[in-house]
Amino acid sequence: MKITVYKNPSAGVLHKFKERVNKMLPQIYRRTDIEKQFGISRAGIYNMMAEGRFPKPVKLGERAVGWLEEDLKNWLDNMQETK
């Protein structure tokens, strides 16, 4: 068991709270992350989305979208099953 000693006790509580919140929130990947991770171009992503072969993004703001990690995992699993 790892014990962490903080100079400010409330800092430790805040740190643990942030860890719990981060575990609860879904991981979201931006388009550039997907391009780097999977080697797919921007056009490739949107072409596959139009064909129904890539997950749709979630809206993060007025001009920002991202893809849920769970959707990307399911997409990868489906890709492996079709091979």
Sequence and secondary structure as in RCSB ss.txt:
>XXXX:A:sequence
MKITVYKNPSAGVLHKFKERVNKMLPQIYRRTDIEKQFGISRAGIYNMMAEGRFPKPVKLGERAVGWLEEDLKNW
LDNMQETK
>XXXX:A:secstr
      SSHHHHHHHHHHHHHHHHS  EE HHHHHHHH   HHHHHHHHHTT S   EE SSS EEEEHHHHHHH
HHHHHHH 
